[in-house]
């Protein structure tokens, strides 16, 4: 009997504690986010959108607001603010005496969507990981294609690779800011048109990279201290945790996976060059070879899968690890890109003022004096002899050894990993280890400077103002960190469901293996519904498309993703 009374008393105590915690949460005194205390009432005051402050473009039927702060404690509001553009038919607007409009949502149709289910698109305009200012002026030409299609367009500013006069920049602040913008949209999801669970990010180059990072790192705990520091809306008005994950990521030529991008560059391109810093008799030429070998070890550790089989590299006599299933797969990526071009292209075809009457004429022009492409006219397909032949004819390296972590810290990515004390820092741990391990070998070359090894090693000990190491910051800016079991971050995020990765396969800005690796990792990720990967023949570092315009194809892709989702939901119910 006594034991029963004790048990009843314990139940009453637990119930009382739970009730008190629930009341506290409801009053905005605590949140359900672990280790994050916030005054929800303050968040509500600071971050509730003012729906009486809309402007209206009658000619283009667009409502918009500019310069909306998306976090309660911004380091620089010029960057940490956003602009929202809404199809006019989603609002009932009443003009105010001052010319602004008070708006309420009406659930009408525009294109394939309604105000309640319309996707939200977020451009990421950060070339070279640069900062992006929130728009100060209204330009309908930037957004009309999207609003006419029924999409909500949100242009969020964010910090970039460099520090400002009153704020910290570099990784991971740019993506942290973008996550805060996503959280702001979710915080106000009940009063804004559009479905804040259907956010699609899109960008090119550094913007494509940050779209990929945003897409892969949803709800990563690594970002929480950064989001806390700027007063992001980590919880809703009831104190419940909000998610910063997005629905889809469109990445054109993403310059990403920076922990291995230098080595990928040397394996895919550098090993086929013997000029400049890769010249014979130079220590950097020897370093290039060592980096290419290190990349093979990295690939074999990743255990990426293609066609259901684990991909790997093996040694070969005609290059550095130019054999094995990974090599064969990457050769098939190049070959598939060319064959897609042959399928898509109507001949006669004109390129760079040269007209080719037939596919064979075009192939002959690429071959020149060396036959490395073999064309079958009966099937209109081609076979490529080797990656080396492709690189030598179409994709020569345009960057020196240390393509991203430059020996002189002159690349944009060196600025990306700077801190408040040093604007530029080295960050490549593999290069650092090679310099340390092979110093005696490199010192045999007359042009070797032994100080490089010390500089790299010293820089990798640096931390940012939140005490994150270079390694942690690199992980936070690496989508592969969240997708591959090789990394500790695998399984610790909620990746986007839909992905579209397009790249000009002839660009010299990064190795084509970087984008292919990302696509392979996503295809093997159980949380991802679909991956569209398009390496586009004949294109460089641009918003590469096999045909059509980038914006139109992006919108069509979103429509397709939402059709699949609607069909799936219809099947369930």
URDATA-V229265 format. One record per pair of residues at least 24 apart in sequence whose ideal C-beta (glycine too) atoms are under 10 Angstrom apart, sorted by the first residue. I is the first residue (numbers start at 1). GAP is how many residues later the second one is. Records with the same first field share a line. If there is no record, write none. Layout:
I->GAP + GAP
This chain:
21->218
22->216 + 217
24->215
25->210 + 213 + 214 + 215
26->211 + 212 + 213
27->212
28->207 + 209 + 210 + 211
29->210
30->205 + 209
31->203 + 204 + 205 + 207 + 208 + 209 + 210 + 211
32->202 + 203 + 204 + 206 + 207 + 208 + 209
33->191 + 194 + 195 + 201 + 202 + 206 + 207 + 208 + 209
34->187 + 190 + 207
35->186 + 189 + 190 + 193
36->188 + 189 + 191 + 192 + 196 + 198 + 199 + 205
37->191
38->34 + 190 + 193 + 194 + 195 + 196 + 197 + 201
39->33
40->193 + 195 + 196 + 197 + 198 + 199 + 200
41->196
42->30 + 189
43->28 + 29 + 144 + 188 + 189 + 190 + 191 + 192 + 193 + 194 + 196
44->28 + 143 + 189 + 192 + 193
45->27
46->25 + 26 + 27 + 185 + 187
47->24 + 25 + 133 + 136 + 137 + 140 + 141 + 184 + 185 + 186 + 190
48->136 + 139 + 140 + 143 + 185 + 189
49->35 + 135 + 136 + 138 + 139 + 142 + 143
50->50 + 52
51->40 + 42 + 50 + 51 + 52 + 53 + 54 + 137 + 140 + 141
52->42 + 44 + 46 + 48 + 49 + 50 + 51
53->43 + 45 + 47 + 48 + 49 + 50
54->30 + 32 + 37 + 39 + 40 + 41 + 42 + 46 + 47 + 48 + 49
55->38 + 44 + 45 + 46 + 83
56->30 + 32 + 35 + 37 + 39 + 43 + 44 + 45 + 47
57->28 + 31 + 81 + 83 + 86 + 87 + 90
58->30
59->81 + 85
60->25 + 27 + 28 + 78 + 80 + 81 + 83 + 84 + 87 + 88
61->25 + 26 + 27 + 28 + 29 + 30 + 49 + 79 + 83 + 86 + 87
62->24 + 25 + 26 + 29 + 76 + 78 + 81 + 82 + 84 + 85 + 86 + 91
63->24 + 25 + 26 + 27 + 28 + 30 + 38 + 40 + 84 + 130
64->71 + 74 + 76 + 79 + 83 + 89 + 91
65->35 + 38 + 73
66->68 + 69 + 70 + 71 + 72 + 89
67->66 + 67 + 68 + 69 + 90
68->66 + 86 + 88 + 113 + 116 + 120
69->65 + 111 + 115 + 162
70->64 + 84 + 86 + 87 + 88 + 107 + 108 + 109 + 110 + 111 + 112 + 113 + 114 + 115 + 117 + 118 + 160 + 161 + 162 + 163
71->105 + 106 + 108 + 109 + 110 + 112 + 113 + 156 + 158 + 159 + 160 + 161 + 162
72->108 + 112 + 158 + 159 + 160 + 161
73->155 + 156 + 157 + 158 + 159
74->83 + 85 + 93 + 103 + 106 + 156 + 157 + 158
75->84 + 89 + 91 + 92 + 93 + 94 + 98 + 102 + 154 + 155
76->55 + 57 + 81 + 83 + 88 + 89 + 90 + 91 + 92 + 93 + 101 + 154
77->57 + 80 + 90
78->53 + 55 + 56 + 58 + 79 + 81 + 86 + 89
79->52 + 53 + 54 + 55 + 77 + 78 + 79 + 80 + 81 + 85 + 88 + 90 + 94 + 95 + 98
80->54 + 76 + 77 + 78 + 79 + 87 + 93 + 96 + 97 + 100 + 101 + 104 + 150 + 151 + 152
81->52 + 53 + 54 + 74 + 75 + 76 + 77 + 96 + 100 + 103
82->40 + 52 + 53 + 72 + 73 + 74 + 75 + 76 + 95 + 96 + 98 + 99 + 102 + 103
83->51 + 52 + 53 + 54 + 55 + 59 + 60 + 70 + 71 + 72 + 73 + 74
84->36 + 59 + 68 + 69 + 70 + 71 + 72 + 100 + 101 + 104 + 108 + 109 + 110
85->36 + 50 + 53 + 54 + 55 + 57 + 58 + 59 + 61 + 62 + 66 + 67 + 68 + 69 + 70
86->24 + 29 + 32 + 34 + 57 + 61 + 65 + 66 + 67 + 68 + 106 + 107 + 108
87->24 + 26 + 28 + 31 + 56 + 57 + 59 + 60 + 61 + 62 + 63 + 64 + 65 + 66 + 106 + 107
88->59
89->25 + 26 + 58 + 61 + 104
90->24 + 25 + 26 + 28 + 57 + 60 + 62 + 102 + 103 + 104
91->24 + 101 + 102
103->88 + 89 + 90
104->87 + 89
105->85 + 86 + 87 + 88 + 89
106->87
107->86
108->42 + 85
109->41
110->37 + 38 + 39 + 40 + 41 + 83
111->35 + 36 + 37 + 38 + 39 + 40 + 444 + 448
112->37 + 38 + 39 + 443 + 446 + 447 + 450 + 451 + 454
113->36 + 37 + 38 + 39 + 80 + 81 + 82 + 85 + 445 + 446 + 449
114->36 + 79 + 80 + 81
115->35 + 37 + 77 + 78 + 79 + 80
116->77 + 78 + 79
117->33 + 76 + 77 + 78 + 80 + 81 + 445 + 448 + 449
118->29 + 31 + 32 + 33 + 34 + 75 + 76 + 77 + 80 + 444
119->27 + 30 + 31 + 32 + 33 + 75 + 76 + 77 + 78 + 79 + 80 + 81 + 128 + 129 + 436 + 439 + 440 + 442 + 443
120->26 + 31 + 32 + 33 + 34 + 62 + 65 + 69 + 72 + 73 + 74 + 75 + 76 + 77 + 78 + 79 + 80 + 81 + 126 + 127
121->25 + 26 + 28 + 30 + 31 + 32 + 33 + 34 + 73 + 77 + 78 + 79 + 80 + 81 + 127 + 129 + 430 + 433 + 434 + 437
122->30 + 31 + 32 + 33 + 34 + 56 + 59 + 60 + 63 + 77 + 78 + 79 + 80 + 81 + 89 + 92 + 124
123->30 + 31 + 32 + 33 + 77 + 78 + 79 + 80 + 81 + 84 + 88 + 127 + 431
124->31 + 32 + 34 + 50 + 51 + 54 + 77 + 78 + 79 + 80 + 81 + 82 + 83 + 84 + 85 + 86 + 87 + 88 + 89 + 90 + 125 + 126 + 127
125->30 + 31 + 32 + 33 + 77 + 78 + 79 + 80 + 81 + 82 + 85
126->31 + 32 + 33 + 34 + 35 + 48 + 49 + 52 + 77 + 78 + 79 + 80 + 81 + 82 + 83 + 84 + 85
127->33 + 76 + 77 + 78 + 79 + 80 + 81 + 128 + 285 + 414
128->32 + 33 + 77 + 78 + 79 + 81 + 127 + 283 + 284 + 285 + 287 + 288
129->30 + 31 + 32 + 33 + 40 + 41 + 42 + 45 + 46 + 76 + 77 + 78 + 80 + 81 + 126 + 129 + 283 + 284 + 286 + 287 + 288 + 348
130->28 + 29 + 30 + 31 + 32 + 39 + 44 + 75 + 76 + 77 + 282 + 285 + 286
131->26 + 27 + 28 + 29 + 30 + 31 + 32 + 33 + 36 + 38 + 42 + 43 + 46
132->24 + 25 + 26 + 27 + 28 + 42 + 45 + 46 + 71 + 74 + 75 + 78
133->24 + 25 + 27
134->24 + 47
145->404 + 406 + 407 + 409 + 410
146->405 + 408 + 409 + 412
148->407
149->402 + 403 + 405 + 406 + 407 + 409 + 410
150->44 + 405 + 408 + 409
151->43 + 47 + 49 + 403 + 404 + 407 + 408
152->33 + 40 + 41 + 42 + 43 + 44 + 46 + 47
153->41
154->27 + 28 + 30 + 31 + 38 + 40 + 42 + 45 + 47
155->26
156->24 + 25 + 26 + 28 + 29 + 45
157->24
158->52
159->71
160->46 + 50 + 252 + 255 + 256
161->45 + 250 + 251 + 252 + 253 + 254 + 255 + 256 + 257 + 262 + 263
162->250 + 253 + 254 + 256 + 261 + 262
163->252 + 255 + 256 + 257 + 258 + 259 + 260
167->63 + 253
168->58 + 61 + 250 + 251 + 252 + 296 + 297 + 298
169->246 + 247 + 249 + 250 + 251 + 254
170->243 + 244 + 245 + 246 + 247 + 248 + 249 + 250 + 253 + 254 + 255 + 294 + 303 + 307
171->39 + 42 + 87 + 242 + 244 + 245 + 246 + 247 + 256 + 293 + 297 + 299 + 301 + 302 + 303 + 304 + 305 + 306 + 307
172->38 + 41 + 45 + 48 + 50 + 51 + 54 + 244 + 292 + 294 + 296 + 300 + 301 + 302 + 303 + 304 + 305
173->53 + 56 + 57 + 243 + 291 + 293 + 300
174->32 + 33 + 35 + 36 + 39 + 40 + 242 + 303
175->34 + 35 + 36 + 37 + 38 + 39 + 42 + 45 + 48 + 51 + 69 + 301 + 302
176->46 + 47 + 48 + 49 + 50 + 51 + 53 + 54 + 56 + 68 + 300
177->33 + 49 + 50 + 53 + 55
178->25 + 32 + 33 + 35 + 36 + 66 + 68
179->34 + 35 + 38 + 39 + 40 + 41 + 44 + 45 + 47 + 48 + 51 + 53 + 55 + 64 + 65 + 66 + 67
180->43 + 46 + 47 + 50 + 51 + 52 + 53 + 54 + 64
181->33 + 51 + 52 + 63
182->32 + 36 + 50 + 51 + 60 + 61 + 62 + 63 + 64
183->44 + 49 + 50 + 51 + 52 + 53 + 59 + 60 + 61
184->48 + 49 + 58
185->48 + 57
186->47 + 50 + 56 + 57 + 58 + 59
187->45 + 46 + 47 + 48 + 49 + 50 + 55
188->45 + 48 + 49
189->47 + 53
190->46 + 47
195->52 + 367
196->46 + 47 + 50 + 51
197->46 + 48 + 49 + 50
198->48 + 49 + 50 + 299 + 300 + 360 + 363 + 364 + 367
199->45 + 46 + 47 + 48 + 49 + 50 + 297
200->46 + 47 + 48 + 49 + 50 + 296 + 298 + 300 + 354 + 355 + 357 + 358 + 361 + 362
201->45 + 46 + 47 + 48 + 49 + 50 + 295
202->46 + 47 + 48 + 49 + 50 + 298 + 341 + 348 + 349 + 352 + 355 + 356
203->46 + 47 + 48 + 49 + 50 + 51 + 340
204->46 + 47 + 48 + 49 + 50 + 51 + 298 + 299 + 337 + 338 + 339 + 340 + 346
205->46 + 47 + 48 + 49 + 50 + 51 + 207 + 302 + 304 + 305 + 336 + 337 + 338
206->47 + 48 + 49 + 50 + 206 + 207 + 210
207->43 + 44 + 45 + 46 + 47 + 48
208->41 + 42 + 43 + 44 + 45 + 46 + 47 + 48 + 293 + 294 + 295 + 307 + 335
209->42 + 44 + 45 + 46 + 47 + 48 + 49 + 52 + 204 + 207 + 268 + 269 + 270 + 301 + 305 + 309
210->39 + 41 + 44 + 45 + 46 + 267 + 269
211->35 + 37 + 38 + 39 + 40 + 41 + 43 + 45 + 268 + 285 + 288 + 289 + 290
212->37 + 38 + 39 + 42 + 43 + 44 + 45 + 265 + 266 + 267 + 268 + 283 + 284 + 287 + 289 + 303 + 306 + 310
213->36 + 38 + 41 + 43 + 44 + 263 + 264 + 265 + 266 + 268 + 269
214->30 + 31 + 32 + 35 + 37 + 265 + 282
215->30 + 31 + 32 + 33 + 34 + 35 + 36 + 264 + 267 + 278 + 280 + 281 + 282 + 283 + 284 + 303 + 307 + 313
216->29 + 30 + 33 + 40 + 262 + 263 + 264 + 265 + 266 + 267 + 273 + 277 + 278 + 279 + 280 + 283 + 302 + 305 + 306 + 309 + 312
217->27 + 28 + 29 + 258 + 259 + 260 + 261 + 262 + 264 + 265 + 266 + 272 + 275 + 276 + 277 + 278 + 279
218->25 + 26 + 27 + 28 + 29 + 264 + 275 + 276 + 277 + 278 + 309
219->24 + 25 + 26 + 263 + 273 + 274 + 275 + 276
220->24 + 25 + 255 + 256 + 261 + 262 + 269 + 272 + 273 + 274
221->268 + 271 + 272
222->246 + 250 + 251 + 253 + 254 + 259 + 260 + 267 + 270 + 271
223->253 + 270
225->241 + 242 + 243
226->238 + 240 + 242 + 250
228->238
229->236 + 237
243->251
244->249 + 250
245->248 + 249 + 250 + 251 + 252 + 282
246->248 + 249 + 250 + 251 + 252
247->249 + 250 + 251 + 282 + 311 + 314 + 315 + 318
248->248 + 249 + 250 + 251 + 252 + 281 + 282 + 306 + 309 + 310 + 313 + 314
249->230 + 246 + 247 + 248 + 249 + 250 + 251 + 252 + 269 + 273
250->246 + 248 + 249 + 250 + 251 + 252 + 282 + 293 + 300 + 303 + 304 + 307 + 308
251->228 + 248 + 249 + 250 + 251 + 252 + 264 + 267 + 268 + 282
252->248 + 249 + 250 + 251 + 252 + 263 + 282 + 284 + 287 + 289 + 290 + 291 + 292 + 293 + 298 + 302
253->248 + 249 + 250 + 251 + 254 + 256 + 257 + 261 + 262 + 283 + 286 + 287 + 288 + 289 + 290 + 291
254->225 + 247 + 248 + 249 + 256 + 260 + 261 + 264
255->148 + 149 + 157 + 158 + 252 + 254 + 255 + 259 + 260 + 286
256->221 + 222 + 223 + 224 + 254 + 258 + 259 + 261 + 262
257->147 + 217 + 220 + 221 + 222 + 223 + 224 + 253 + 254 + 256 + 257 + 258 + 260 + 261 + 264
258->146 + 147 + 155 + 158 + 159 + 169 + 170 + 215 + 216 + 219 + 220 + 252 + 256
259->39 + 145 + 146 + 168 + 169 + 170 + 171 + 212 + 215 + 216 + 218 + 219 + 221 + 222 + 228
260->31 + 34 + 35 + 38 + 39 + 42 + 144 + 168 + 169 + 170 + 218 + 220 + 251 + 253 + 254 + 257
261->34 + 142 + 143 + 144 + 152 + 167 + 217 + 249 + 250 + 252 + 253
262->25 + 26 + 29 + 32 + 33 + 137 + 139 + 140 + 141 + 142 + 143 + 144 + 149 + 151 + 165 + 166 + 168 + 169 + 249
263->25 + 27 + 28 + 29 + 30 + 31 + 32 + 33 + 34 + 35 + 36 + 140 + 165 + 167 + 168 + 171 + 248 + 250
264->27 + 28 + 31 + 34 + 35 + 139 + 140 + 246 + 247 + 248 + 249 + 250 + 252 + 253
265->26 + 27 + 30 + 132 + 133 + 134 + 135 + 136 + 137 + 138 + 139 + 243 + 244 + 245 + 246 + 248 + 249
266->24 + 25 + 26 + 27 + 28 + 29 + 54 + 131 + 135 + 136 + 137 + 245
267->24 + 25 + 26 + 27 + 28 + 29 + 31 + 32 + 46 + 52 + 53 + 54 + 55 + 59 + 60 + 63 + 120 + 244 + 246
268->24 + 27 + 62 + 119 + 120 + 122 + 123 + 127 + 129 + 242 + 243 + 244 + 245 + 246 + 248
269->118 + 119 + 121 + 122 + 123 + 126 + 127 + 128 + 129 + 130 + 134 + 239 + 241 + 242 + 243 + 244
270->25 + 50 + 121 + 127 + 129 + 130 + 131 + 133 + 241
271->24 + 48 + 49 + 50 + 51 + 116 + 117 + 120 + 126
272->47 + 48 + 50 + 114 + 115 + 116 + 117 + 118 + 119 + 120 + 123 + 124 + 125
273->118 + 119 + 123 + 124 + 128
275->121 + 122
276->121 + 123 + 124 + 125
277->120 + 122 + 123 + 124 + 125 + 130 + 170
278->119 + 122 + 123
279->168
281->164 + 165 + 166
282->119 + 160 + 163 + 164 + 165 + 166
283->118 + 155 + 156 + 158 + 159 + 160 + 161 + 162 + 163 + 164 + 165 + 166 + 169
284->116 + 117 + 118 + 123 + 158 + 161 + 163 + 164 + 168
285->116 + 160 + 162
286->115 + 148 + 152 + 155 + 156 + 158 + 159 + 162
287->114 + 115 + 120 + 144 + 147 + 148 + 151 + 154 + 155 + 158 + 161 + 165
288->32 + 109 + 112 + 113 + 114
289->31 + 112
290->30 + 140 + 141 + 143 + 144 + 145 + 147 + 148 + 151 + 152
291->29 + 110 + 111 + 112 + 137 + 139 + 140 + 143
292->27 + 28 + 29 + 30
293->27 + 28 + 141
294->27 + 136 + 137 + 139 + 140
295->25 + 26 + 135 + 216 + 218
296->24 + 25 + 26 + 28 + 30 + 31
297->24 + 133
298->132 + 188 + 219
299->25 + 27 + 28 + 31 + 187 + 214 + 218
300->24 + 26
301->183 + 184 + 185
302->24 + 178 + 181 + 182 + 183 + 184 + 185 + 215 + 218 + 219
303->181 + 182 + 183 + 221
304->25 + 176 + 179 + 180 + 182 + 212 + 213 + 214 + 215 + 216 + 217 + 219 + 220
305->24 + 215 + 216 + 218 + 219
306->24 + 26 + 27 + 210 + 213 + 214 + 217 + 218
307->25
308->216
311->206 + 209
318->68 + 70
319->67 + 68 + 69
322->64 + 65 + 66
326->187 + 190 + 191 + 194
327->59 + 60
328->59
329->184 + 187 + 191
330->57 + 60 + 181 + 182 + 183 + 186 + 187
331->52 + 53 + 54 + 55 + 56 + 57 + 58 + 59
332->52 + 184
333->54 + 172 + 179 + 180 + 182 + 183 + 186 + 187 + 200 + 202
334->50 + 52 + 53 + 55 + 56 + 57 + 60 + 61 + 171 + 172 + 178 + 182 + 201 + 203
335->38 + 46 + 47 + 48 + 49 + 50 + 52 + 55 + 202
336->45 + 48 + 169 + 197 + 198 + 199 + 201
337->47 + 53 + 166 + 167 + 168 + 169 + 175 + 197 + 198 + 199 + 200 + 201 + 202 + 209
338->24 + 25 + 28 + 35 + 37 + 43 + 44 + 45 + 46 + 52 + 56 + 167 + 197 + 199 + 200
339->40 + 41 + 42 + 43 + 44 + 45 + 198
340->194 + 195 + 196 + 197 + 206 + 207
341->41 + 164 + 195 + 196 + 197 + 198 + 205
342->33 + 37 + 38 + 39 + 40 + 195
343->37 + 38 + 203
344->192 + 193 + 202 + 203
345->35 + 192 + 193 + 201 + 202
347->33
349->189
351->187
352->186
362->176
366->24 + 27 + 28 + 172
367->26
368->25
387->125 + 126
390->115 + 116 + 122
391->115 + 117 + 120 + 121
393->113
394->111 + 112 + 114 + 143 + 144 + 146
395->109 + 110 + 111 + 112 + 113 + 116 + 117 + 145
396->110 + 112
397->111 + 112 + 114
398->109 + 110 + 111 + 142 + 143
399->109 + 110 + 111
401->30
402->24 + 26 + 29 + 50 + 54
403->25 + 105 + 106 + 107 + 108
404->24 + 27 + 105 + 106
405->24 + 25 + 26 + 27 + 51 + 54
407->24 + 28 + 42 + 45 + 48 + 49
408->44 + 47
409->46 + 47 + 50
413->61 + 64
414->45
416->57 + 58 + 61
417->42 + 43 + 45 + 47 + 53 + 56 + 57 + 60
418->41 + 44 + 46
419->40 + 43 + 44 + 45 + 46 + 49 + 51 + 54
420->44 + 45
421->41 + 42 + 43 + 44
422->37 + 40
424->35
425->30 + 31 + 33 + 34 + 35 + 36 + 37 + 39 + 45 + 48
426->26 + 29 + 30 + 31 + 32 + 33 + 34 + 36 + 44
427->29 + 32 + 33 + 35 + 43 + 44 + 46 + 47 + 50
428->28 + 31 + 32 + 42 + 46
429->27 + 28 + 31 + 41 + 42 + 45
431->25 + 29
432->24 + 25 + 26 + 27 + 28 + 38
433->24 + 27
478->40
479->38 + 39 + 42 + 43
480->34 + 37 + 38 + 40 + 41 + 42
482->39 + 43 + 45
483->34 + 35 + 37 + 38 + 39 + 40 + 41 + 42 + 44 + 45
484->33 + 34 + 36 + 37 + 40 + 41
485->36 + 39
486->35
490->31 + 35
491->34 + 35 + 36
493->34
494->33
495->26 + 27 + 30 + 31 + 32 + 33
496->26 + 31 + 32 + 33
497->30 + 31 + 32 + 33 + 64 + 67 + 68
498->24 + 30 + 31 + 32 + 33 + 34 + 59 + 60 + 62 + 63 + 64 + 66 + 67
499->24 + 26 + 29 + 30 + 31 + 32 + 33 + 34 + 58 + 62
500->30 + 31 + 32 + 33 + 34 + 53 + 54 + 57 + 58 + 60 + 61
501->30 + 31 + 32 + 33 + 34
502->30 + 31 + 32 + 33 + 34 + 37 + 40 + 41 + 42 + 43 + 44 + 48 + 51 + 52 + 55
503->30 + 31 + 32 + 33 + 36 + 37 + 38 + 39 + 40 + 41
504->31 + 32 + 33 + 34 + 35 + 36 + 37 + 38 + 39 + 40 + 41
505->29 + 30 + 31 + 32 + 33 + 34 + 35 + 39
506->29 + 30 + 31 + 32 + 33 + 34 + 35 + 38
507->28 + 29 + 32 + 33 + 34 + 35 + 37
508->32 + 33
509->31 + 32
510->31
529->32 + 35 + 36 + 39
530->27 + 30 + 31 + 34
532->25 + 28 + 29
